[in-house]
Amino acid sequence: MFSGNNSDPAIEVEISSPILPTIADCITYTNVRLTKIHKAAQISLGNIPWKKKYDKDEKAFCLEILEPLFRKMGFRSIVYNHGTKEFGKDFTFSEIDKFEQIRHYGVQVKIGNISGEVNSKLDEIIGQIEDAFKIPYFNLNPKSPIYIFTLPA
């Protein structure tokens, strides 16, 4: 999720931590994970400079930052779907895992600050995430529904 003000753009990332003995351990764990994410993003993007338009232009951010990032990460069949029939998946893409199985993914992109106020955009986003898993997408063969990959419960 992208957030920030006019002078200090930021990317907000949610990291789940295993149960650790102290808060200090959790903070250390999170800092290590964030450092790795930051370094991977810089390397993957080839140090692409941040442009002011990415603060408010979701399409530019998607096409100029995220799509090249997904390609450099080795994903296949990357499709930008933004619009009324995306069903919570601004991007869809796939990969072949180490067991030669195809995994399909969907990414929902939002620009701006998202808050959890009553009747907020947050409820709409949660609904879109649920739709992303429930509603398939179609690539080249309109008769073959594709569901995004989910981890076993």
DSSP file (Angstrom, degrees, kcal/mol; ACC not computed):
  #  RESIDUE AA STRUCTURE BP1 BP2  ACC     N-H-->O    O-->H-N    N-H-->O    O-->H-N    TCO  KAPPA ALPHA  PHI   PSI    X-CA   Y-CA   Z-CA
    1    1 A M              0   0    0      0, 0.0    11,-3.3     0, 0.0     2,-0.4   0.000 360.0 360.0 360.0 135.9    0.0    0.0    0.0
    2    2 A F  E     +Ab  11 111A   0    108,-1.5   110,-0.7     9,-0.2     2,-0.3  -0.785 360.0 151.5 -96.2 136.2    1.3    3.4   -0.9
    3    3 A S  E     +A   10   0A   0      7,-2.4     7,-2.6    -2,-0.4     2,-0.2  -0.924   9.0 107.7-148.8 176.2    1.0    6.3    1.5
    4    4 A G  E     -A    9   0A   0     -2,-0.3     2,-0.2     5,-0.2   109,-0.1  -0.696  55.0 -87.9 137.8 170.9    2.8    9.5    2.4
    5    5 A N        -     0   0    0      3,-0.8     3,-0.3    -2,-0.2    -2,-0.0  -0.423  54.4 -82.3-103.9-173.7    2.5   13.2    2.1
    6    6 A N  S    S+     0   0    0      1,-0.2    49,-0.1    -2,-0.2    -1,-0.0   0.814 126.6  34.9 -61.1 -32.4    3.7   15.5   -0.7
    7    7 A S  S    S+     0   0    0      1,-0.2    -1,-0.2     0, 0.0    -3,-0.0   0.641 121.8  41.2 -99.3 -14.1    7.3   15.7    0.4
    8    8 A D        -     0   0    0     -3,-0.3    -3,-0.8     2,-0.0    -1,-0.2  -0.610  68.6-170.9-138.4  76.9    7.9   12.2    1.8
    9    9 A P  E     +A    4   0A   0      0, 0.0     2,-0.3     0, 0.0    -5,-0.2  -0.324  13.1 179.4 -66.2 151.6    6.4    9.3   -0.2
   10   10 A A  E     -A    3   0A   0     -7,-2.6    -7,-2.4    -5,-0.0     2,-0.5  -0.981  28.2-133.5-148.6 157.2    6.4    5.9    1.5
   11   11 A I  E     -A    2   0A   0     -2,-0.3     2,-0.4    -9,-0.2    -9,-0.2  -0.979  23.5-146.1-114.1 125.5    5.4    2.3    0.8
   12   12 A E        -     0   0    0    -11,-3.3     2,-0.4    -2,-0.5    -2,-0.0  -0.783  17.1-173.0 -95.4 131.0    3.6    0.6    3.7
   13   13 A V        -     0   0    0     -2,-0.4     2,-0.5     2,-0.0    21,-0.0  -0.976  16.9-143.8-126.6 135.6    4.2   -3.1    4.2
   14   14 A E        -     0   0    0     -2,-0.4     2,-0.5     2,-0.0    -2,-0.0  -0.884  20.4-171.9 -99.4 126.4    2.5   -5.4    6.6
   15   15 A I        -     0   0    0     -2,-0.5     2,-0.4     2,-0.0    15,-0.1  -0.972  14.3-145.5-121.4 127.2    4.9   -8.1    8.1
   16   16 A S        -     0   0    0     -2,-0.5    -2,-0.0    14,-0.0     0, 0.0  -0.763  18.2-156.3 -88.9 135.3    3.7  -11.0   10.2
   17   17 A S        -     0   0    0     -2,-0.4     3,-0.1     1,-0.0     9,-0.1  -0.864  16.9-116.8-111.5 143.4    6.1  -12.0   12.9
   18   18 A P        -     0   0    0      0, 0.0     2,-0.5     0, 0.0    11,-0.1  -0.317  54.0 -78.8 -65.8 164.3    6.4  -15.4   14.6
   19   19 A I        -     0   0    0      2,-0.0     3,-0.0     7,-0.0     0, 0.0  -0.548  61.5-175.7 -69.1 119.0    5.7  -15.4   18.3
   20   20 A L        -     0   0    0     -2,-0.5     6,-0.1     2,-0.1    -3,-0.0  -0.820  34.5-114.4-118.6 157.4    8.9  -14.0   19.8
   21   21 A P  S    S+     0   0    0      0, 0.0     2,-0.3     0, 0.0    -1,-0.1   0.824  91.9  21.3 -64.0 -34.3    9.9  -13.6   23.5
   22   22 A T  S  > S-     0   0    0      1,-0.1     4,-1.7    -3,-0.0     5,-0.1  -0.897  71.5-118.6-135.0 162.1   10.1   -9.8   23.6
   23   23 A I  H  > S+     0   0    0     -2,-0.3     4,-2.6     1,-0.2     5,-0.2   0.878 116.2  58.9 -63.1 -37.4    8.9   -6.8   21.7
   24   24 A A  H  > S+     0   0    0      1,-0.2     4,-2.5     2,-0.2    -1,-0.2   0.891 104.2  50.6 -59.6 -39.5   12.5   -5.9   21.0
   25   25 A D  H  > S+     0   0    0      2,-0.2     4,-2.7     1,-0.2    -1,-0.2   0.901 110.0  50.3 -64.1 -41.0   12.9   -9.3   19.3
   26   26 A C  H  X S+     0   0    0     -4,-1.7     4,-2.6     2,-0.2    -2,-0.2   0.908 111.1  48.6 -62.9 -42.3    9.8   -8.6   17.2
   27   27 A I  H  X S+     0   0    0     -4,-2.6     4,-2.7     2,-0.2    -2,-0.2   0.917 112.4  48.2 -64.6 -44.0   11.2   -5.1   16.2
   28   28 A T  H  X S+     0   0    0     -4,-2.5     4,-2.3     2,-0.2    -2,-0.2   0.933 112.1  49.3 -61.5 -46.2   14.6   -6.6   15.3
   29   29 A Y  H  X S+     0   0    0     -4,-2.7     4,-2.2     1,-0.2    -2,-0.2   0.930 113.1  47.0 -57.9 -47.5   12.9   -9.3   13.2
   30   30 A T  H  X S+     0   0    0     -4,-2.6     4,-2.8     1,-0.2     5,-0.2   0.898 110.3  52.2 -64.5 -42.0   10.7   -6.7   11.4
   31   31 A N  H  X S+     0   0    0     -4,-2.7     4,-2.3     2,-0.2    -1,-0.2   0.900 109.6  49.4 -61.8 -41.0   13.7   -4.4   10.7
   32   32 A V  H  X S+     0   0    0     -4,-2.3     4,-2.1     2,-0.2    -2,-0.2   0.935 112.8  47.4 -63.2 -45.9   15.7   -7.3    9.2
   33   33 A R  H  X S+     0   0    0     -4,-2.2     4,-2.4     1,-0.2    -2,-0.2   0.920 112.6  49.0 -61.6 -44.7   12.7   -8.3    7.0
   34   34 A L  H  X S+     0   0    0     -4,-2.8     4,-2.7     1,-0.2    -1,-0.2   0.887 109.2  52.5 -64.0 -39.2   12.1   -4.6    5.9
   35   35 A T  H  X S+     0   0    0     -4,-2.3     4,-2.5    -5,-0.2    -1,-0.2   0.915 110.5  48.0 -61.6 -43.0   15.8   -4.2    5.1
   36   36 A K  H  X S+     0   0    0     -4,-2.1     4,-2.5     2,-0.2    -2,-0.2   0.909 112.3  48.9 -64.6 -42.0   15.7   -7.3    2.9
   37   37 A I  H  X S+     0   0    0     -4,-2.4     4,-2.5     2,-0.2    -2,-0.2   0.922 112.0  49.4 -62.6 -44.1   12.5   -6.1    1.1
   38   38 A H  H  X S+     0   0    0     -4,-2.7     4,-2.4     2,-0.2    -2,-0.2   0.925 112.9  45.9 -61.7 -46.6   14.1   -2.6    0.5
   39   39 A K  H  X S+     0   0    0     -4,-2.5     4,-2.5     2,-0.2     5,-0.2   0.910 113.1  49.8 -64.4 -42.4   17.3   -4.1   -0.9
   40   40 A A  H  X S+     0   0    0     -4,-2.5     4,-2.9     1,-0.2     5,-0.2   0.903 111.3  49.3 -63.0 -41.5   15.4   -6.5   -3.1
   41   41 A A  H  X S+     0   0    0     -4,-2.5     4,-2.4     2,-0.2     6,-0.2   0.922 111.5  48.8 -64.8 -43.6   13.1   -3.7   -4.4
   42   42 A Q  H  X>S+     0   0    0     -4,-2.4     5,-2.0     2,-0.2     4,-0.7   0.933 115.5  43.6 -61.5 -46.0   16.1   -1.5   -5.2
   43   43 A I  H ><5S+     0   0    0     -4,-2.5     3,-0.8     1,-0.2    -2,-0.2   0.938 115.3  48.6 -64.9 -46.7   17.9   -4.3   -7.0
   44   44 A S  H 3<5S+     0   0    0     -4,-2.9    -2,-0.2     1,-0.3    -1,-0.2   0.869 114.3  45.1 -63.1 -38.0   14.9   -5.4   -8.9
   45   45 A L  H 3<5S-     0   0    0     -4,-2.4     3,-0.3    -5,-0.2    -1,-0.3   0.540 106.1-125.0 -84.4  -6.2   13.9   -2.0  -10.0
   46   46 A G  T <<5 -     0   0    0     -3,-0.8    -3,-0.2    -4,-0.7    -4,-0.1   0.859  66.9 -63.3  64.2  33.5   17.4   -1.1  -11.0
   47   47 A N  S   <S-     0   0    0     -5,-2.0    -1,-0.2    -6,-0.2    -5,-0.1   0.880  75.1-171.3  56.2  43.5   17.3    2.0   -8.8
   48   48 A I        -     0   0    0     -3,-0.3    -1,-0.2    -6,-0.2     2,-0.1  -0.480  26.1-115.8 -63.1 128.6   14.4    3.6  -10.7
   49   49 A P        -     0   0    0      0, 0.0     2,-0.3     0, 0.0    -1,-0.1  -0.410  26.9-110.1 -71.2 144.4   14.0    7.1   -9.4
   50   50 A W        -     0   0    0     -2,-0.1     2,-0.4    -3,-0.0     3,-0.0  -0.558  31.6-151.0 -73.0 132.0   10.7    7.9   -7.7
   51   51 A K    >   -     0   0    0     -2,-0.3     3,-1.8     1,-0.1     4,-0.3  -0.845  19.3-125.6-105.6 144.2    8.5   10.3   -9.7
   52   52 A K  G >  S+     0   0    0     -2,-0.4     3,-1.8     1,-0.3     4,-0.4   0.815 106.4  66.9 -55.1 -34.5    6.1   12.7   -8.1
   53   53 A K  G >> S+     0   0    0      1,-0.3     4,-2.9     2,-0.2     3,-1.3   0.759  85.6  70.3 -63.5 -23.5    3.2   11.4  -10.2
   54   54 A Y  G <4 S+     0   0    0     -3,-1.8    -1,-0.3     1,-0.3    -2,-0.2   0.727  84.5  71.5 -66.3 -19.3    3.4    8.0   -8.5
   55   55 A D  G <4 S+     0   0    0     -3,-1.8    -1,-0.3    -4,-0.3    -2,-0.2   0.824 122.9   5.2 -62.8 -31.3    2.0    9.7   -5.4
   56   56 A K  T <4 S+     0   0    0     -3,-1.3     2,-1.0    -4,-0.4    -2,-0.2   0.547 110.8  84.9-130.4 -15.6   -1.4   10.0   -7.0
   57   57 A D     X  +     0   0    0     -4,-2.9     4,-2.3     1,-0.2     5,-0.2  -0.756  47.0 178.9-101.3  93.2   -1.3    8.2  -10.4
   58   58 A E  H  > S+     0   0    0     -2,-1.0     4,-2.7     1,-0.2    -1,-0.2   0.884  80.3  53.3 -60.9 -41.5   -2.1    4.5   -9.7
   59   59 A K  H  > S+     0   0    0      2,-0.2     4,-2.9     1,-0.2     5,-0.3   0.922 109.9  47.2 -63.0 -44.3   -1.9    3.5  -13.4
   60   60 A A  H  > S+     0   0    0      2,-0.2     4,-2.8     1,-0.2     5,-0.4   0.922 112.6  50.0 -62.3 -43.7    1.6    5.1  -13.8
   61   61 A F  H  X>S+     0   0    0     -4,-2.3     5,-1.9    -8,-0.2     4,-1.7   0.919 113.9  46.1 -59.2 -44.4    2.8    3.4  -10.6
   62   62 A C  I  <>S+     0   0    0     -4,-2.7     5,-3.0     3,-0.2    -2,-0.2   0.945 120.0  37.0 -63.8 -49.6    1.5    0.1  -11.8
   63   63 A L  I  <5S+     0   0    0     -4,-2.9    -2,-0.2     3,-0.2    -1,-0.2   0.811 125.6  36.3 -78.6 -30.4    2.9    0.2  -15.3
   64   64 A E  I  <5S+     0   0    0     -4,-2.8    -3,-0.2    -5,-0.3    -1,-0.2   0.710 133.7  16.8 -96.9 -22.2    6.2    2.0  -14.6
   65   65 A I  I  X5S+     0   0    0     -4,-1.7     4,-1.7    -5,-0.4    -3,-0.2   0.772 127.0  38.2-113.8 -59.0    7.1    0.4  -11.2
   66   66 A L  I  ><S+     0   0    0     -5,-1.9     4,-2.9     2,-0.2     5,-0.2   0.926 113.2  51.7 -69.7 -46.0    5.1   -2.8  -10.5
   67   67 A E  H  ><S+     0   0    0     -5,-3.0     4,-2.2     1,-0.2    -1,-0.2   0.941 113.2  44.7 -59.9 -47.9    5.0   -4.4  -13.9
   68   68 A P  H  > S+     0   0    0      0, 0.0     4,-2.5     0, 0.0    -1,-0.2   0.882 112.8  53.7 -61.8 -34.6    8.8   -4.1  -14.5
   69   69 A L  H  X S+     0   0    0     -4,-1.7     4,-1.6     2,-0.2    -2,-0.2   0.941 108.6  47.8 -63.2 -47.2    9.3   -5.4  -10.9
   70   70 A F  H  <>S+     0   0    0     -4,-2.9     5,-2.1     1,-0.2     4,-0.3   0.896 112.4  50.1 -60.9 -39.8    7.1   -8.5  -11.6
   71   71 A R  H ><5S+     0   0    0     -4,-2.2     3,-1.5    -5,-0.2    -1,-0.2   0.926 110.5  48.6 -63.9 -44.7    9.0   -9.1  -14.8
   72   72 A K  H 3<5S+     0   0    0     -4,-2.5    -1,-0.2     1,-0.3    -2,-0.2   0.767 105.0  59.7 -67.8 -24.0   12.4   -8.9  -13.1
   73   73 A M  T 3<5S-     0   0    0     -4,-1.6    -1,-0.3    -5,-0.2    -2,-0.2   0.530 120.7-110.6 -80.3  -5.6   11.2  -11.2  -10.4
   74   74 A G  T < 5 +     0   0    0     -3,-1.5    -3,-0.2    -4,-0.3    -2,-0.1   0.583  63.0 152.5  91.7  11.3   10.6  -13.8  -13.1
   75   75 A F      < -     0   0    0     -5,-2.1     2,-0.3    20,-0.1    -1,-0.2  -0.383  30.2-145.6 -72.7 156.2    6.8  -14.0  -13.2
   76   76 A R  E     +C   94   0B   0     18,-3.3    18,-2.7     1,-0.2    -1,-0.1  -0.738  68.3  25.6-117.8 165.1    5.0  -14.9  -16.4
   77   77 A S  E    S-     0   0B   0     -2,-0.3     2,-0.5    16,-0.2    -1,-0.2   0.878  74.1-174.6  51.2  46.5    1.7  -14.0  -18.0
   78   78 A I  E     +     0   0B   0     -3,-0.2     2,-0.4    15,-0.1    15,-0.2  -0.613   4.2 178.8 -77.3 122.7    1.7  -10.6  -16.3
   79   79 A V  E     -C   92   0B   0     13,-2.8    13,-2.0    -2,-0.5     2,-0.6  -0.992  25.3-144.6-130.7 128.4   -1.5   -8.8  -17.1
   80   80 A Y  E     +C   91   0B   0     -2,-0.4    11,-0.3    11,-0.2    10,-0.1  -0.834  24.8 172.3 -89.5 117.9   -2.6   -5.3  -15.9
   81   81 A N        +     0   0    0      9,-3.9     4,-0.2    -2,-0.6    10,-0.2   0.284  10.1 156.8-111.1   7.5   -6.4   -5.6  -15.4
   82   82 A H        +     0   0    0      8,-0.7     2,-0.3     4,-0.1     8,-0.1  -0.039  38.6  70.2 -49.2 130.1   -7.4   -2.3  -13.7
   83   83 A G  S >  S-     0   0    0      1,-0.1     3,-1.0     0, 0.0     4,-0.2  -0.971  97.4 -48.5 154.6-166.0  -11.0   -1.5  -14.3
   84   84 A T  T 3  S+     0   0    0     -2,-0.3     3,-0.3     1,-0.2    -1,-0.1   0.709 127.0  46.4 -75.4 -20.7  -14.6   -2.6  -13.4
   85   85 A K  T 3  S+     0   0    0     -4,-0.2    -1,-0.2     1,-0.2    -3,-0.1  -0.003  79.4  99.8-112.9  30.2  -14.1   -6.3  -14.1
   86   86 A E    X   -     0   0    0     -3,-1.0     3,-0.7    51,-0.0    -1,-0.2   0.767  68.5-151.8 -83.6 -26.3  -10.9   -6.9  -12.3
   87   87 A F  T 3  S-     0   0    0     -3,-0.3    48,-0.2     1,-0.2    -3,-0.1   0.917  74.0 -40.5  52.6  51.0  -12.6   -8.4   -9.2
   88   88 A G  T 3  S+     0   0    0     43,-0.1     2,-0.5     1,-0.1    -1,-0.2   0.541 119.2 105.3  82.8   7.7   -9.9   -7.3   -6.8
   89   89 A K    <   +     0   0    0     -3,-0.7    19,-0.2     1,-0.2    -8,-0.2  -0.822  32.7 169.0-125.8  92.5   -7.0   -8.2   -9.1
   90   90 A D  S    S+     0   0    0     17,-1.6    -9,-3.9    -2,-0.5    -8,-0.7   0.862  81.7  25.4 -66.2 -34.5   -5.3   -5.2  -10.6
   91   91 A F  E     -CD  80 107B   0     16,-1.9    16,-2.2   -11,-0.3     2,-0.4  -0.970  67.4-170.6-125.8 143.9   -2.5   -7.5  -11.8
   92   92 A T  E     +CD  79 106B   0    -13,-2.0   -13,-2.8    -2,-0.4     2,-0.3  -0.985  20.3 150.5-126.1 145.9   -2.6  -11.2  -12.5
   93   93 A F  E     - D   0 105B   0     12,-1.8    12,-3.2    -2,-0.4     2,-0.3  -0.971  24.4-142.9-163.6 169.3    0.6  -13.3  -13.1
   94   94 A S  E     -CD  76 104B   0    -18,-2.7   -18,-3.3    -2,-0.3     2,-0.3  -0.867   7.2-168.1-137.1 166.1    1.9  -16.8  -12.7
   95   95 A E  E     - D   0 103B   0      8,-1.9     8,-2.9    -2,-0.3     2,-0.6  -0.976  25.2-123.4-149.1 158.7    5.1  -18.7  -11.9
   96   96 A I  E     - D   0 102B   0     -2,-0.3     6,-0.2     6,-0.2     4,-0.0  -0.935  34.2-145.7-104.0 121.7    6.2  -22.3  -12.1
   97   97 A D    >   -     0   0    0      4,-3.0     3,-2.1    -2,-0.6    -1,-0.0  -0.105  33.4 -87.5 -80.9-177.9    7.3  -23.5   -8.7
   98   98 A K  T 3  S+     0   0    0      1,-0.3    -1,-0.1     2,-0.1    -2,-0.0   0.643 128.4  56.2 -66.5 -14.8   10.1  -26.0   -7.9
   99   99 A F  T 3  S-     0   0    0      2,-0.2    -1,-0.3     0, 0.0     3,-0.1   0.197 119.9-108.8-100.4  14.9    7.7  -28.9   -8.2
  100  100 A E  S <  S+     0   0    0     -3,-2.1     2,-0.4     1,-0.2    -2,-0.1   0.762  75.3 138.4  64.5  26.8    6.8  -27.7  -11.8
  101  101 A Q        -     0   0    0      2,-0.0    -4,-3.0     0, 0.0     2,-0.5  -0.825  54.5-123.3-101.0 142.2    3.3  -26.6  -10.6
  102  102 A I  E     -D   96   0B   0     -2,-0.4     2,-0.5    -6,-0.2    -6,-0.2  -0.728  24.4-165.4 -86.7 129.4    1.8  -23.3  -11.9
  103  103 A R  E     -D   95   0B   0     -8,-2.9    -8,-1.9    -2,-0.5     2,-0.4  -0.956   5.8-152.7-113.7 132.9    0.9  -20.9   -9.2
  104  104 A H  E     -D   94   0B   0     -2,-0.5    45,-5.0    43,-0.3     2,-0.3  -0.867  13.4-170.4-108.7 139.7   -1.4  -18.0  -10.1
  105  105 A Y  E     -D   93   0B   0    -12,-3.2   -12,-1.8    -2,-0.4     2,-0.4  -0.885  11.2-160.5-128.0 156.5   -1.3  -14.7   -8.2
  106  106 A G  E     -D   92   0B   0     -2,-0.3     2,-0.4   -14,-0.2   -14,-0.2  -0.991   6.2-160.7-134.1 144.9   -3.3  -11.5   -8.1
  107  107 A V  E     -D   91   0B   0    -16,-2.2   -16,-1.9    -2,-0.4   -17,-1.6  -0.992   5.0-155.9-128.6 131.5   -2.3   -8.1   -6.7
  108  108 A Q        -     0   0    0     -2,-0.4     2,-0.4   -19,-0.2   -19,-0.1  -0.917  15.6-159.0-104.3 130.5   -4.6   -5.3   -5.7
  109  109 A V        +     0   0    0     -2,-0.5     2,-0.4  -108,-0.1   -21,-0.0  -0.922  13.1 176.8-116.2 132.7   -3.1   -1.8   -5.8
  110  110 A K        -     0   0    0     -2,-0.4  -108,-1.5     2,-0.1     2,-0.4  -1.000  14.3-154.0-133.0 135.7   -4.2    1.2   -4.0
  111  111 A I  B     +b    2   0A   0     -2,-0.4     2,-0.2  -110,-0.1  -108,-0.1  -0.902  59.0  26.1-106.4 136.3   -2.6    4.7   -4.0
  112  112 A G  S    S-     0   0    0   -110,-0.7     2,-0.4    -2,-0.4  -110,-0.1  -0.490  99.7 -39.0 109.4-178.4   -3.1    7.0   -1.0
  113  113 A N        -     0   0    0     -2,-0.2     2,-0.5  -109,-0.1  -110,-0.1  -0.698  49.4-159.4 -88.3 130.8   -3.9    6.6    2.7
  114  114 A I        -     0   0    0     -2,-0.4     2,-0.3    -4,-0.1    -2,-0.1  -0.950  12.3-174.3-113.0 124.2   -6.4    3.9    3.7
  115  115 A S        -     0   0    0     -2,-0.5     7,-0.7     2,-0.0     6,-0.1  -0.758  30.1-128.8-116.7 165.0   -8.1    4.2    7.0
  116  116 A G        +     0   0    0     -2,-0.3     3,-0.1     6,-0.1     4,-0.1  -0.030  54.0 143.7-101.9  30.0  -10.4    2.0    8.9
  117  117 A E    >   -     0   0    0      1,-0.2     3,-1.4     2,-0.1     5,-0.2  -0.207  65.3 -74.3 -65.6 161.6  -13.1    4.5    9.7
  118  118 A V  T 3  S+     0   0    0      1,-0.3    -1,-0.2     4,-0.1     3,-0.1  -0.301 120.2   5.7 -57.9 137.2  -16.8    3.4    9.7
  119  119 A N  T 3  S+     0   0    0      1,-0.1    -1,-0.3    -3,-0.1    -2,-0.1   0.840 102.6 156.1  55.4  36.4  -18.1    2.9    6.1
  120  120 A S    X>  -     0   0    0     -3,-1.4     4,-0.9     1,-0.1     3,-0.8  -0.227  64.1 -99.3 -86.6 176.2  -14.6    3.5    4.8
  121  121 A K  H 3> S+     0   0    0      1,-0.2     4,-2.5     2,-0.2     5,-0.2   0.722 115.9  76.1 -63.4 -22.4  -12.8    2.4    1.7
  122  122 A L  H 3> S+     0   0    0     -7,-0.7     4,-2.5     1,-0.2    -1,-0.2   0.894  91.5  50.9 -59.5 -41.6  -11.3   -0.3    3.9
  123  123 A D  H <> S+     0   0    0     -3,-0.8     4,-2.0     1,-0.2    -1,-0.2   0.903 110.7  49.6 -62.5 -40.6  -14.6   -2.3    3.8
  124  124 A E  H  X S+     0   0    0     -4,-0.9     4,-2.0     2,-0.2    -2,-0.2   0.905 110.7  49.9 -63.2 -42.0  -14.7   -2.0    0.0
  125  125 A I  H  X S+     0   0    0     -4,-2.5     4,-2.3     2,-0.2    -2,-0.2   0.901 108.2  52.5 -65.5 -41.7  -11.1   -3.2   -0.2
  126  126 A I  H  X S+     0   0    0     -4,-2.5     4,-2.3     1,-0.2    -1,-0.2   0.915 109.3  50.4 -60.9 -42.5  -11.8   -6.2    2.0
  127  127 A G  H  X S+     0   0    0     -4,-2.0     4,-2.4     1,-0.2    -1,-0.2   0.892 109.5  50.7 -61.0 -40.1  -14.7   -7.1   -0.3
  128  128 A Q  H  X S+     0   0    0     -4,-2.0     4,-2.2     2,-0.2    -2,-0.2   0.874 108.6  51.8 -66.5 -36.7  -12.4   -6.9   -3.3
  129  129 A I  H  X S+     0   0    0     -4,-2.3     4,-1.2     2,-0.2    -2,-0.2   0.923 109.8  49.0 -65.2 -43.4   -9.8   -9.1   -1.7
  130  130 A E  H  X S+     0   0    0     -4,-2.3     4,-1.8     1,-0.2     3,-0.5   0.924 111.4  49.8 -60.8 -43.8  -12.5  -11.7   -1.0
  131  131 A D  H  X S+     0   0    0     -4,-2.4     4,-3.2     1,-0.2    -1,-0.2   0.872 102.0  63.4 -60.6 -37.3  -13.6  -11.5   -4.6
  132  132 A A  H  < S+     0   0    0     -4,-2.2    16,-0.5     1,-0.2    -1,-0.2   0.857 110.7  37.2 -58.3 -36.3  -10.0  -11.9   -5.8
  133  133 A F  H  < S+     0   0    0     -4,-1.2    -1,-0.2    -3,-0.5    -2,-0.2   0.815 122.0  43.3 -84.3 -31.9   -9.9  -15.4   -4.3
  134  134 A K  H  < S+     0   0    0     -4,-1.8    -2,-0.2    -5,-0.2    -3,-0.2   0.855 105.4  62.2 -83.3 -36.7  -13.5  -16.4   -5.1
  135  135 A I  S  < S-     0   0    0     -4,-3.2    13,-0.2   -48,-0.2    -1,-0.1  -0.807  77.4-140.8-100.7 122.6  -13.9  -15.1   -8.7
  136  136 A P        -     0   0    0      0, 0.0     2,-0.3     0, 0.0    11,-0.2  -0.227   8.5-140.6 -73.3 166.7  -11.6  -16.6  -11.4
  137  137 A Y  B     -E  146   0C   0      9,-2.7     9,-2.6     7,-0.1     2,-0.4  -0.815  10.4-136.3-119.3 167.9   -9.9  -14.7  -14.2
  138  138 A F        +     0   0    0     -2,-0.3     5,-0.0     7,-0.2     9,-0.0  -0.982  18.3 179.1-128.6 134.9   -9.4  -15.9  -17.8
  139  139 A N  S    S-     0   0    0      5,-0.5    -1,-0.1    -2,-0.4     5,-0.0   0.455  70.5 -25.7-100.3-116.1   -6.3  -15.5  -19.9
  140  140 A L  S    S+     0   0    0      1,-0.2    -2,-0.0     2,-0.1     3,-0.0   0.859 129.4  58.0 -72.3 -36.5   -6.1  -16.8  -23.5
  141  141 A N    >   -     0   0    0      3,-0.2     3,-1.9     1,-0.1    -2,-0.4  -0.839  66.7-163.4-100.5 107.1   -8.7  -19.5  -23.2
  142  142 A P  T 3  S+     0   0    0      0, 0.0    -1,-0.1     0, 0.0    -2,-0.1   0.613  88.6  58.4 -66.6  -9.4  -12.0  -18.0  -22.1
  143  143 A K  T 3  S+     0   0    0      1,-0.1    -3,-0.0     2,-0.0    -2,-0.0   0.499  91.1  77.4 -95.3  -4.3  -13.3  -21.5  -21.1
  144  144 A S  S <  S-     0   0    0     -3,-1.9    -5,-0.5     2,-0.0    -3,-0.2  -0.848  71.9-153.3-110.1  98.4  -10.5  -22.2  -18.6
  145  145 A P        -     0   0    0      0, 0.0     2,-0.5     0, 0.0    -7,-0.2  -0.435   6.7-153.9 -69.5 142.8  -11.1  -20.3  -15.3
  146  146 A I  B     -E  137   0C   0     -9,-2.6    -9,-2.7    -2,-0.1     2,-0.4  -0.977   4.9-161.4-120.4 126.7   -7.9  -19.5  -13.3
  147  147 A Y        -     0   0    0     -2,-0.5   -43,-0.3   -11,-0.2   -14,-0.1  -0.852  26.9-109.9-105.0 142.9   -8.0  -19.0   -9.6
  148  148 A I        -     0   0    0    -16,-0.5   -43,-0.3    -2,-0.4     2,-0.1  -0.407  44.7 -94.0 -70.3 150.9   -5.3  -17.2   -7.7
  149  149 A F        -     0   0    0    -45,-5.0     2,-0.4    -2,-0.1   -43,-0.2  -0.345  42.3-171.3 -67.2 138.2   -3.1  -19.4   -5.5
  150  150 A T        -     0   0    0     -3,-0.1     3,-0.1    -2,-0.1   -46,-0.0  -0.976  23.2-118.8-128.8 147.6   -3.9  -19.8   -1.8
  151  151 A L        -     0   0    0     -2,-0.4     0, 0.0     1,-0.1     0, 0.0  -0.548  41.9 -95.0 -79.0 148.0   -2.0  -21.4    0.9
  152  152 A P              0   0    0      0, 0.0    -1,-0.1     0, 0.0     0, 0.0  -0.319 360.0 360.0 -61.0 147.1   -3.5  -24.4    2.7
  153  153 A A              0   0    0     -3,-0.1    -2,-0.0     0, 0.0     0, 0.0   0.471 360.0 360.0 -73.8 360.0   -5.4  -23.5    5.9
